[in-house]
């Protein structure tokens, strides 16, 4: 949001906090980076450019993307996969 609304001083402050803040065991640097940088990028561009990394959850019969955290039921997943394959073939 800082980048979008050109709040450069706030953006630099947040980056410096991320880089130089002493972390305890309760706060994970990887989690902060994932929540603030990686997840929004993957939701917006990453999975569209590099495809989803699906994981199947058998108990609930769901498919879950590890990058953008998109959740699909098995029927939706199969139909989406079928449509994607048909689009590649040009049908």
C-alpha positions in Angstrom: 0.0 0.0 0.0 2.9 2.4 0.7 4.3 1.7 -2.8 0.8 2.2 -4.3 0.2 5.5 -2.7 3.8 6.8 -2.9 4.4 7.0 0.8 8.2 6.5 0.3 9.3 7.5 3.9 6.8 5.1 5.4 7.9 2.3 3.0 11.6 2.9 3.9 10.7 2.9 7.6 8.9 -0.5 7.3 11.7 -2.0 5.3 14.3 -0.9 7.9 12.1 -2.3 10.7 12.0 -5.6 8.8 15.7 -5.8 8.2 17.1 -4.4 11.4 14.5 -5.4 14.1 15.8 -7.9 16.6 13.5 -10.9 16.4 12.5 -13.0 19.3 11.3 -16.6 19.0 7.6 -15.4 19.0 8.1 -13.3 15.8 9.4 -15.0 12.7 11.0 -13.0 10.0 10.0 -15.5 7.3 6.3 -15.1 8.3 6.5 -11.3 8.0 8.1 -11.6 4.6 5.6 -14.1 3.4 2.6 -12.1 4.7 3.7 -8.7 3.4 5.7 -9.4 0.3 5.3 -12.9 -1.1 1.6 -13.6 -0.6 0.4 -10.3 -2.2 2.8 -10.8 -5.1 1.6 -14.4 -5.7 -2.1 -13.5 -5.5 -1.6 -10.7 -8.0 1.1 -12.0 -10.4 3.0 -15.0 -9.3 0.5 -17.9 -9.7 -0.7 -16.4 -13.0 2.9 -16.3 -14.4 4.4 -19.4 -12.8 1.3 -21.6 -12.1 -0.1 -22.8 -8.8 1.5 -25.3 -6.6 -1.4 -27.5 -5.5 -1.6 -29.7 -2.5 -4.5 -32.2 -2.1 -6.1 -32.4 1.3 -7.8 -35.9 1.3 -9.8 -35.6 4.5 -11.8 -32.5 3.3 -11.5 -33.3 -0.5 -9.9 -29.9 -1.2 -7.0 -28.6 -3.3 -4.9 -25.8 -1.7 -2.3 -23.6 -3.5 0.8 -23.3 -1.3 1.8 -19.9 -2.8 -1.4 -17.8 -3.0 -3.5 -19.8 -0.6 -6.4 -20.4 -3.0 -8.7 -23.2 -2.0 -10.8 -25.2 -4.5 -13.1 -28.2 -4.1 -12.1 -31.2 -6.1 -14.9 -30.7 -8.7 -13.8 -27.1 -9.2 -10.2 -28.1 -9.4 -10.9 -30.8 -12.1 -13.0 -28.4 -14.2 -10.4 -25.6 -13.9 -7.6 -28.0 -14.9 -9.7 -29.2 -17.9 -10.5 -25.7 -19.1 -6.8 -24.8 -18.8 -5.8 -27.8 -20.9 -8.5 -27.0 -23.6 -7.2 -23.4 -23.7 -3.7 -24.6 -24.3 -4.9 -26.8 -27.2 -6.9 -23.8 -28.7 -10.3 -25.5 -28.4 
